[in-house]
């Protein structure tokens, strides 16, 4: 896509060709907190879901705000429609880290792969998980869904917080 400057004047006709050059974004923001306790089984987030068209490519980024007991950590993954690919990474601290300065996880994961991320052991401590990637859909439509759980089962809940979001920028 070529960037072009728009210089519309009152009375100009807006055409379909003009609209093809307008960037397309889809965003969802989590309206309320969601808790999981005593479970390491990935579950679909109730809110962080975006509908995907077929045969398209997107830049995906997200900010997942979470609380987790320090000894439970937090893990996340994605699901998408049949034939979709997502290569993604996160700027979160590794779950192997302890309190202090943290190594940032830059491993590239595929759509269904899971990564465990840090809860720093300072209960409660608000943390941020920043996944990013390139998403391509095939011939099937469906949803991109964030999936998450505790990395280690604990009775104290892990919480995906209101205000977390996913954004897709369609590039092809």
VOSE-378758 format. One line per field, with one value per residue: residue in one letter; x, y, z of N, C-alpha, C, O, CB in turn. Coordinates in steps of 0.2 Angstrom, whole numbers, plus 5000, padded with zeros to 4 digits. Glycine has a CB too. Layout:
gunu <- c(a	...)
n_px <- c(X	...)
n_py <- c(Y	...)
n_pz <- c(Z	...)
ca_px <- c(X	...)
ca_py <- c(Y	...)
ca_pz <- c(Z	...)
c_px <- c(X	...)
c_py <- c(Y	...)
c_pz <- c(Z	...)
o_px <- c(X	...)
o_py <- c(Y	...)
o_pz <- c(Z	...)
cb_px <- c(X	...)
cb_py <- c(Y	...)
cb_pz <- c(Z	...)
//
This chain:
gunu <- c(x	x	x	x	x	x	x	x	x	x	x	x	x	x	x	x	x	x	x	x	x	x	x	x	x	x	x	x	x	x	x	x	x	x	x	x	x	x	x	x	x	x	x	x	x	x	x	x	x	x	x	x	x	x	x	x	x	x	x	x	x	x	x	x	x	x	x	x	x	x	x	x	x	x	x	x	x	x	x	x	x	x	x	x	x	x	x	x	x	x	x	x	x	x	x	x	x	x	x	x	x	x	x	x	x	x	x	x	x	x	x	x	x	x	x	x	x	x	x	x	x	x	x	x	x	x	x	x	x	x	x	x	x	x	x	x	x	x	x	x	x	x	x	x	x	x	x	x	x	x	x	x	x	x	x	x	x	x	x	x	x	x	x	x	x	x	x	x	x	x	x	x)
n_px <- c(5004	5003	5007	4997	4993	4978	4968	4954	4941	4927	4912	4919	4919	4919	4927	4927	4940	4947	4944	4951	4964	4964	4970	4966	4960	4957	4951	4949	4944	4946	4932	4930	4937	4944	4945	4955	4957	4967	4970	4979	4975	4973	4961	4949	4949	4936	4933	4943	4943	4943	4935	4940	4943	4944	4959	4969	4981	4989	4996	4998	4996	4996	4991	4991	4985	4989	4986	4994	4997	5013	5019	5013	5014	5009	5002	5000	4992	4986	4972	4965	4957	4955	4969	4975	4990	5001	5014	5022	5029	5034	5036	5038	5044	5053	5046	5055	5063	5067	5063	5068	5079	5074	5076	5071	5059	5061	5058	5051	5035	5022	5005	4997	5006	5012	5017	5025	5024	5031	5027	5030	5032	5028	5015	4999	5004	5004	5006	5012	5009	5015	5011	5016	5015	5014	5000	4991	4978	4969	4958	4947	4936	4935	4939	4951	4958	4963	4971	4972	4980	4984	5002	5007	4997	4987	4978	4975	4969	4973	4972	4965	4965	4953	4954	4964	4970	4968	4975	4973	4981	4977	4986	4987)
n_py <- c(4994	5011	5026	5040	5057	5065	5077	5082	5092	5103	5096	5087	5071	5056	5041	5023	5019	5028	5025	5012	5016	5020	5016	5001	4996	4986	4985	4979	4981	4976	4976	4972	4965	4948	4932	4918	4904	4891	4883	4877	4876	4882	4895	4903	4920	4930	4942	4947	4946	4945	4947	4939	4942	4932	4927	4937	4949	4954	4966	4962	4968	4969	4973	4966	4967	4961	4953	4941	4928	4928	4915	4908	4913	4917	4913	4913	4912	4910	4908	4904	4905	4890	4887	4899	4908	4914	4922	4927	4937	4941	4955	4952	4948	4933	4918	4912	4921	4931	4943	4959	4965	4960	4948	4950	4941	4936	4926	4918	4913	4902	4902	4893	4891	4892	4903	4906	4919	4931	4933	4944	4940	4948	4950	4959	4963	4973	4969	4969	4962	4961	4956	4954	4953	4945	4941	4930	4926	4911	4903	4902	4910	4917	4919	4928	4924	4928	4917	4911	4907	4902	4899	4890	4881	4889	4893	4906	4919	4922	4937	4944	4960	4974	4985	4980	4976	4972	4974	4975	4978	4979	4974	4968)
n_pz <- c(5000	4996	5003	5003	5001	5007	5000	5001	4996	5000	4994	4985	4978	4986	4983	4980	4977	4984	4997	4998	5001	5013	5030	5038	5053	5068	5084	5100	5117	5133	5144	5157	5172	5173	5180	5185	5194	5202	5190	5176	5163	5148	5144	5134	5133	5139	5132	5124	5109	5091	5076	5060	5043	5028	5019	5022	5028	5043	5055	5071	5088	5105	5122	5137	5153	5169	5184	5195	5206	5214	5214	5204	5191	5174	5159	5141	5125	5108	5098	5082	5066	5055	5046	5048	5051	5064	5068	5083	5096	5113	5124	5137	5154	5157	5164	5172	5178	5193	5206	5202	5190	5173	5161	5144	5135	5119	5110	5095	5093	5087	5081	5090	5101	5118	5130	5145	5157	5168	5184	5197	5211	5220	5228	5228	5211	5198	5181	5164	5148	5132	5118	5100	5083	5066	5057	5047	5037	5030	5019	5027	5038	5054	5072	5080	5095	5112	5123	5140	5156	5173	5175	5184	5195	5207	5222	5224	5213	5196	5186	5172	5167	5166	5152	5145	5129	5111	5095	5078	5062	5046	5033	5020)
ca_px <- c(5000	5007	5004	4996	4990	4971	4966	4947	4938	4919	4909	4922	4916	4924	4926	4929	4947	4950	4944	4956	4970	4963	4972	4960	4961	4951	4953	4945	4947	4943	4928	4930	4942	4942	4949	4956	4961	4968	4970	4984	4972	4971	4954	4947	4947	4929	4932	4949	4942	4942	4933	4945	4941	4948	4964	4971	4987	4988	5001	4995	4999	4991	4993	4987	4987	4987	4989	4995	5001	5020	5022	5009	5015	5004	5004	4996	4993	4981	4969	4963	4953	4959	4973	4978	4996	5003	5021	5022	5033	5031	5041	5037	5049	5052	5044	5061	5066	5065	5062	5073	5080	5072	5077	5065	5057	5060	5057	5045	5030	5017	4998	4994	5011	5011	5023	5024	5028	5033	5023	5036	5032	5026	5008	4998	5009	5001	5011	5010	5011	5015	5013	5016	5016	5011	4994	4989	4972	4968	4952	4942	4935	4934	4941	4958	4956	4968	4969	4977	4979	4990	5007	5007	4990	4987	4971	4974	4967	4976	4967	4966	4962	4950	4958	4968	4967	4971	4974	4975	4981	4977	4991	4986)
ca_py <- c(5000	5017	5031	5046	5063	5066	5084	5083	5099	5102	5094	5082	5064	5050	5035	5016	5019	5032	5021	5007	5018	5021	5011	4997	4994	4983	4985	4977	4983	4972	4980	4971	4960	4941	4929	4911	4901	4884	4880	4879	4875	4888	4896	4909	4926	4932	4949	4949	4942	4949	4943	4940	4940	4927	4929	4944	4949	4959	4967	4962	4970	4969	4974	4962	4969	4956	4951	4934	4927	4927	4908	4905	4916	4919	4910	4916	4909	4913	4903	4907	4900	4885	4889	4905	4908	4920	4922	4932	4937	4946	4959	4951	4945	4926	4916	4909	4927	4933	4950	4963	4966	4954	4946	4950	4935	4938	4920	4919	4908	4901	4904	4890	4890	4895	4906	4908	4925	4933	4937	4945	4937	4954	4950	4959	4967	4974	4967	4970	4957	4965	4952	4957	4948	4945	4936	4929	4921	4908	4903	4901	4915	4915	4924	4928	4924	4927	4912	4912	4903	4902	4894	4885	4881	4891	4895	4913	4920	4926	4941	4948	4966	4978	4990	4976	4977	4969	4979	4972	4983	4976	4977	4965)
ca_pz <- c(5000	4995	5007	4999	5005	5004	5000	4999	4996	5001	4987	4982	4978	4989	4979	4983	4976	4989	5003	4998	5003	5021	5034	5041	5060	5072	5091	5106	5124	5139	5148	5164	5175	5172	5185	5184	5200	5202	5184	5171	5157	5144	5142	5130	5136	5138	5129	5119	5103	5085	5070	5055	5036	5025	5015	5024	5033	5049	5060	5078	5094	5111	5129	5142	5159	5173	5191	5196	5212	5212	5213	5199	5185	5169	5152	5136	5118	5104	5093	5076	5061	5052	5040	5050	5054	5068	5071	5088	5102	5118	5128	5144	5157	5157	5171	5175	5182	5200	5207	5200	5182	5170	5154	5140	5130	5112	5106	5091	5094	5082	5084	5096	5106	5124	5133	5152	5158	5174	5190	5201	5218	5225	5227	5221	5207	5191	5176	5157	5143	5126	5112	5094	5077	5060	5057	5040	5037	5024	5016	5032	5042	5061	5077	5084	5102	5117	5128	5145	5162	5177	5173	5190	5198	5214	5224	5222	5206	5191	5184	5166	5169	5161	5149	5141	5122	5105	5089	5071	5057	5040	5028	5014)
c_px <- c(5004	5003	5003	4992	4983	4970	4959	4945	4930	4916	4912	4919	4921	4922	4929	4937	4950	4950	4949	4962	4970	4965	4966	4963	4955	4954	4948	4948	4942	4939	4928	4935	4939	4947	4949	4960	4961	4967	4975	4981	4970	4964	4954	4946	4940	4928	4937	4948	4940	4940	4938	4942	4946	4954	4967	4977	4987	4995	4996	4999	4994	4995	4988	4990	4984	4990	4989	4999	5008	5022	5017	5011	5009	5006	4998	4997	4987	4978	4966	4959	4958	4963	4977	4985	4997	5010	5021	5027	5030	5037	5040	5043	5048	5050	5050	5065	5063	5064	5068	5073	5078	5074	5071	5064	5056	5060	5051	5041	5025	5010	4996	5000	5010	5017	5021	5028	5028	5027	5029	5037	5031	5018	5004	5002	5006	5007	5008	5013	5010	5016	5012	5017	5013	5006	4992	4983	4972	4961	4946	4942	4934	4937	4948	4956	4962	4966	4975	4975	4985	4995	5008	5000	4991	4979	4970	4973	4972	4971	4969	4962	4959	4955	4963	4966	4971	4970	4977	4975	4982	4982	4991	4980)
c_py <- c(5006	5022	5037	5051	5064	5074	5085	5090	5098	5101	5089	5075	5059	5044	5029	5016	5023	5028	5015	5009	5020	5015	5008	4995	4991	4983	4983	4979	4979	4977	4979	4965	4953	4937	4921	4909	4894	4880	4882	4877	4881	4889	4902	4914	4928	4938	4950	4944	4947	4945	4944	4938	4935	4931	4936	4943	4955	4960	4967	4964	4970	4971	4971	4964	4964	4956	4944	4933	4925	4920	4905	4907	4917	4916	4912	4912	4912	4907	4907	4902	4895	4888	4896	4904	4914	4918	4928	4931	4941	4950	4958	4948	4937	4924	4913	4915	4927	4940	4954	4965	4960	4954	4947	4944	4938	4931	4921	4912	4907	4902	4900	4888	4894	4898	4908	4914	4927	4936	4938	4943	4943	4955	4956	4964	4967	4973	4969	4965	4960	4961	4956	4952	4949	4939	4936	4924	4918	4908	4902	4907	4913	4920	4923	4929	4924	4922	4913	4908	4905	4897	4889	4886	4883	4893	4902	4915	4924	4930	4945	4954	4970	4983	4986	4976	4973	4973	4975	4978	4979	4979	4973	4961)
c_pz <- c(5000	4999	5002	5003	5002	5005	4997	5000	4997	4994	4983	4983	4981	4986	4982	4982	4982	4996	5003	5000	5010	5025	5037	5048	5063	5079	5095	5112	5129	5143	5155	5166	5174	5176	5183	5190	5199	5196	5179	5164	5154	5143	5138	5134	5134	5133	5123	5113	5097	5079	5064	5048	5033	5020	5016	5028	5037	5053	5067	5083	5099	5117	5134	5149	5164	5180	5192	5202	5210	5210	5207	5192	5180	5163	5147	5129	5114	5100	5087	5071	5058	5046	5042	5052	5058	5070	5076	5093	5107	5121	5135	5147	5157	5164	5175	5179	5189	5200	5205	5193	5179	5163	5150	5135	5123	5107	5102	5091	5088	5085	5090	5102	5112	5127	5140	5153	5166	5178	5195	5208	5223	5225	5231	5217	5200	5186	5169	5152	5136	5120	5105	5089	5071	5059	5050	5040	5030	5022	5021	5037	5049	5066	5079	5091	5107	5122	5134	5151	5167	5175	5178	5194	5205	5215	5223	5215	5202	5188	5177	5167	5164	5159	5145	5134	5117	5099	5083	5066	5050	5035	5021	5014)
o_px <- c(5009	4997	5007	4989	4982	4972	4958	4947	4928	4918	4909	4916	4927	4916	4932	4940	4956	4954	4951	4966	4975	4963	4961	4968	4950	4960	4942	4954	4936	4942	4926	4938	4933	4953	4944	4965	4957	4965	4977	4985	4966	4961	4958	4941	4938	4923	4936	4952	4937	4944	4940	4938	4951	4953	4967	4979	4985	4998	4992	5005	4988	5001	4983	4996	4979	4995	4985	5004	5009	5027	5018	5010	5003	5012	4992	5003	4983	4981	4964	4959	4964	4960	4981	4986	4995	5011	5021	5030	5025	5043	5042	5047	5042	5052	5049	5069	5058	5065	5074	5068	5081	5074	5065	5069	5051	5061	5046	5044	5025	5010	4994	4998	5007	5022	5016	5033	5024	5024	5031	5042	5032	5016	5007	5004	5006	5012	5002	5019	5004	5021	5008	5021	5010	5008	4991	4984	4974	4958	4940	4947	4933	4937	4951	4952	4966	4960	4980	4970	4989	4993	5010	4999	4995	4976	4964	4977	4975	4965	4974	4956	4960	4959	4967	4959	4977	4964	4982	4971	4987	4981	4994	4978)
o_py <- c(5007	5023	5039	5050	5064	5077	5088	5093	5093	5104	5086	5074	5058	5042	5029	5014	5021	5029	5013	5005	5022	5010	5011	4991	4993	4980	4984	4977	4979	4981	4983	4962	4952	4938	4918	4912	4890	4875	4888	4878	4885	4884	4907	4914	4927	4939	4953	4939	4951	4940	4950	4933	4934	4937	4940	4938	4961	4955	4970	4963	4971	4972	4973	4963	4961	4960	4940	4937	4922	4919	4899	4904	4916	4917	4913	4910	4916	4902	4913	4897	4896	4892	4898	4899	4920	4914	4934	4926	4945	4947	4963	4944	4935	4927	4912	4913	4925	4944	4952	4966	4955	4959	4944	4943	4941	4932	4923	4907	4912	4902	4903	4885	4900	4894	4911	4915	4923	4940	4933	4944	4942	4959	4958	4970	4962	4976	4969	4964	4962	4961	4961	4947	4955	4934	4941	4918	4920	4914	4902	4910	4907	4926	4917	4934	4919	4922	4914	4905	4909	4892	4883	4891	4881	4895	4904	4912	4929	4928	4948	4954	4970	4985	4990	4978	4971	4976	4972	4982	4975	4985	4976	4957)
o_pz <- c(5004	4999	4998	5008	4996	5010	4992	5005	4995	4989	4979	4988	4978	4986	4988	4987	4984	5000	5009	5003	5013	5024	5040	5048	5062	5080	5094	5113	5128	5147	5160	5161	5173	5176	5181	5192	5196	5195	5179	5159	5156	5141	5139	5138	5128	5130	5118	5112	5098	5078	5063	5047	5036	5019	5011	5031	5035	5054	5067	5084	5098	5118	5135	5151	5164	5181	5189	5204	5205	5206	5206	5187	5183	5161	5149	5128	5117	5099	5088	5073	5058	5042	5038	5056	5056	5074	5074	5094	5106	5122	5139	5144	5158	5169	5181	5183	5191	5195	5207	5190	5181	5159	5152	5132	5122	5101	5104	5091	5084	5091	5095	5107	5111	5126	5141	5151	5170	5176	5197	5211	5229	5221	5236	5220	5197	5186	5168	5153	5135	5116	5105	5090	5070	5060	5046	5043	5025	5022	5019	5039	5050	5064	5079	5093	5106	5124	5133	5152	5165	5172	5176	5196	5209	5211	5221	5211	5205	5187	5177	5168	5158	5162	5141	5133	5118	5099	5083	5066	5049	5033	5016	5009)
cb_px <- c(4995	5007	5009	4991	4994	4966	4971	4943	4939	4916	4908	4930	4913	4922	4930	4926	4949	4946	4937	4956	4972	4956	4977	4957	4964	4949	4955	4943	4946	4948	4921	4923	4943	4942	4947	4959	4958	4963	4963	4990	4965	4975	4950	4942	4952	4925	4933	4956	4935	4948	4926	4951	4941	4944	4962	4966	4994	4982	5005	4993	5003	4988	4993	4988	4984	4989	4984	4998	4998	5024	5022	5001	5021	5002	5005	4997	4992	4985	4963	4968	4949	4954	4969	4974	5002	4998	5027	5015	5040	5027	5040	5031	5050	5059	5038	5066	5065	5070	5060	5080	5087	5064	5081	5064	5051	5066	5056	5048	5026	5018	4993	4992	5018	5007	5026	5026	5024	5039	5017	5038	5039	5030	5005	4990	5016	4997	5013	5011	5008	5019	5008	5021	5014	5017	4988	4995	4965	4970	4951	4943	4929	4938	4936	4963	4951	4969	4970	4977	4978	4988	5014	5013	4987	4991	4970	4980	4960	4980	4965	4964	4967	4944	4962	4969	4967	4968	4977	4970	4988	4970	4998	4992)
cb_py <- c(5000	5019	5034	5044	5069	5062	5088	5078	5103	5108	5100	5081	5062	5050	5035	5010	5021	5039	5018	5004	5024	5024	5013	4992	5000	4976	4992	4969	4991	4968	4980	4968	4961	4939	4930	4909	4903	4881	4882	4875	4870	4888	4897	4907	4932	4933	4954	4948	4937	4954	4945	4935	4947	4923	4928	4948	4949	4958	4974	4954	4977	4962	4982	4954	4976	4949	4955	4931	4920	4930	4905	4907	4912	4926	4903	4923	4901	4918	4899	4911	4904	4880	4890	4909	4907	4921	4923	4932	4939	4942	4967	4946	4947	4923	4911	4906	4933	4930	4951	4960	4969	4954	4939	4957	4931	4942	4913	4920	4908	4894	4902	4883	4891	4890	4912	4902	4931	4938	4933	4952	4935	4961	4944	4961	4965	4980	4960	4977	4950	4971	4946	4963	4941	4945	4938	4926	4925	4900	4897	4895	4920	4908	4923	4934	4919	4934	4905	4919	4896	4900	4898	4886	4874	4898	4893	4918	4923	4922	4946	4944	4971	4982	4994	4968	4984	4961	4986	4967	4988	4975	4976	4961)
cb_pz <- c(5006	4988	5013	4993	5004	5009	4995	5003	4990	5004	4983	4984	4972	4997	4972	4979	4970	4990	5004	4991	4999	5022	5039	5037	5064	5069	5093	5105	5125	5142	5146	5166	5182	5165	5192	5177	5206	5207	5180	5173	5158	5137	5149	5124	5135	5144	5133	5122	5104	5083	5068	5056	5032	5020	5007	5028	5028	5053	5060	5079	5093	5112	5130	5141	5161	5170	5197	5190	5216	5217	5219	5200	5181	5169	5152	5135	5119	5098	5097	5072	5056	5049	5034	5055	5049	5074	5066	5091	5100	5124	5126	5145	5164	5155	5170	5171	5178	5205	5214	5202	5181	5170	5153	5136	5133	5109	5111	5083	5100	5078	5078	5094	5103	5129	5130	5157	5155	5175	5193	5200	5219	5223	5230	5219	5208	5190	5176	5155	5144	5126	5112	5093	5080	5054	5061	5035	5038	5025	5011	5037	5040	5063	5083	5081	5104	5120	5125	5148	5161	5185	5172	5194	5198	5214	5231	5225	5205	5185	5189	5159	5172	5165	5154	5143	5120	5103	5090	5069	5058	5037	5031	5012)
//
